[in-house]
């Protein structure tokens, strides 16, 4: 999913995973060729990515990763400068 943002915006995205056993949930950001953990890690299945006053270095690919002893699930978002345009006819 691509999210269009403006610099200095505040951005919030919740990531929730409900599994048994409860997963460890964390947000990661692509930095070069590696995924780097950003923000907090939750062992309760819910964690929020919060960025106040977006800067250019905050743009890019993010992944919410939920891991337990049975599986790994991921949700991806891309923060990109711009506004979504609509064609009205």
N, C-alpha and C positions, 0 to 999 in steps of 0.2 A: 504494500500500500504506500503510495506517495502522498506526503502531506506538504502542502505549499505554505510557507511561512514568510514573514518579513523580519528583518533584523530588528532587534530590541523587543520582539514579541516574547511573551511567556508561553511555554509549551508544557503540557501535561499529557501523559499517556499511561493508562493503567494496564497492567498485565496480571491476569488472574488465571490460575490453573488449579483445578480440583481433581485430584487423583488420590489413589490409595496405594501405597503409603503417601502422605503429603509430600509434595515436591519442594525442592529448593528452587526458588525463582530469582532470576537476575536479569538485568539489562546489560547488553554489550554493544560496543560501537566499533565499527571497522576503522582501524588505524593502520594505514599502509596495507600490509598483507596479513595482519593479525586482528583478531577480535579481542578487545580490551573491556574488562568489566567497568561499568559506570554506575554510580549511584549505590543504593543499598541492596543487600541480599536478604530475601525473606525465606523463612522455613514454614510460613503459614499459607503459602500458595497465592499471595497477593503482593505486588510491588509496583510502585509508580515511578516513572521516569519524569523528572521535573527539571526543567531548564528555565531559569529566569534571565530575561534580557538576552535573547539569542544573539550570538556572534557568528561570524563566518566559520570559525573552527567548530561550531556545534552542528553544522550541516553535514549530511552524509547518511550512511547506512547504520541502522540500529536493529538489534535482535533481542527479543525477550525469549529467554531460555528457561524451560521448566524441566527439572531432572529428578527422577526418583529411581529406585532400584529396578524398575521395570522398563522405563523408556525415557526418551528425551523428546520434547516438543518445542518448536520454535515458531515465533511470529515475527515477521520482518516489517520495518517501516523505513522510508527514506524521507529525510527532511531536506526540502529543496526550496530555494528562493523563488518567489513568484506568486502569482494569483491564478486560481483556476478560472478559465474562460468558458463561457457558455455560448452556444450558437442558438439563437432564437429565430424561428421562422414563422 
